[in-house]
Amino acid sequence: MRTGAEPGGAPGDLDRWFLGGLDRPWGDVQLLALPHSGGNASSYRGWLAGAEPDVDVVPVQLPGRETRLSEPPFTDQPTLIAELADVVSRAGFPRIALFGHSMGAVLAVNLCRALEGAGVPVAHVFVSGHGGPSQRPTATFPKDASDEVILDALGTTGAPNYEMLLRHPELREMVLRVMRADLGLVLSGIVAGPPVRAPITVLNGKDDSTPAGWDLNEWATVTRGACVSHLLPGDHFYLVEQGEEVARVIRTALTELPEPHASGPATRDEDPST
């Protein structure tokens, strides 16, 4: 998979939404990668590199972070989803798949529903590091949480660059600003609506502790297609260490796509170690 890091310059306002821009040749499938709470597009720059060259990894850059630091972050999920659906619809991708980790998992399913509603098909949705659609992160991040509570919770999830946040106040303030905005997004949960047509692949770390009791098979209720679960070694941010295995799962799903309009959710759990 390519990370799409070449500089691009498609006209209009679309480039700022996608790391690497849009002015480049495309492979067969564009995998739009949505960030975790407090995360940014560059977190996807390297961990999927090295997979099949006909799949382009296109990290989505949300307002309020990195190259869009001067823009206010979204705090309302329906507004963000409507904006994203419009941007993706106008971007002209040949074939779209979606990947989202933690908060990004919820955004991916809601974006898929919005795109399908606008007549833009989605080949596959990958949800990572998040329980079923009824789950909420309130146990980890209460809406009125103090900075200390949020930082402590980040530490327990094994968040990348956590130690750097503790050492650099400016970086810490920047991340906390985005995380507080993202709380408004994740607390909205899955937007009510019909099941999506795209099949769903669920990925999670075997040692993820946030929160206990997640039912990953519940994701099957939001798709009319197949729903397959993969548990990989690691904690909430398992994908940092398991990049090659995540890439394998994605590569397999995208090269063995089921019928796009298959009816009836089907589930099975798969452990790659077996």
HUBELSUL-V768057 format. One record per helix or strand of 3 or more residues. SS is the DSSP state (h for helix, s for strand). FROM is the first residue (numbers start at 1). TO is the last residue. If there is no record, write none. Layout:
BEGIN
ss=[SS;SS]
from=[FROM;FROM]
to=[TO;TO]
END
This chain:
BEGIN
ss=[h;s;h;s;h;h;s;h;s;h;h;h;h;s;h;s;h;h;s]
from=[15;29;41;55;66;77;96;103;122;137;147;162;169;199;216;226;238;243;266]
to=[17;34;44;60;68;91;101;117;128;139;157;167;186;205;222;232;240;255;270]
END
